[in-house]
């Protein structure tokens, strides 16, 4: 079941600043978001039902 994400302006700004400080994590973050959008409970994400 695919999901959608709504990016707030606050998140976008904080993400930009964080990526500038930690560019080595950008690829991992983007991969995790892609996986989450397609399969929110993928084992790699270590998510669980509440």
Secondary structure, 3 states (H helix, E strand, C coil): CCCCCCCCHHHHHHHHHHHHHCHHHHHHHHHHHHHHHHCCCCHHHCCCCC
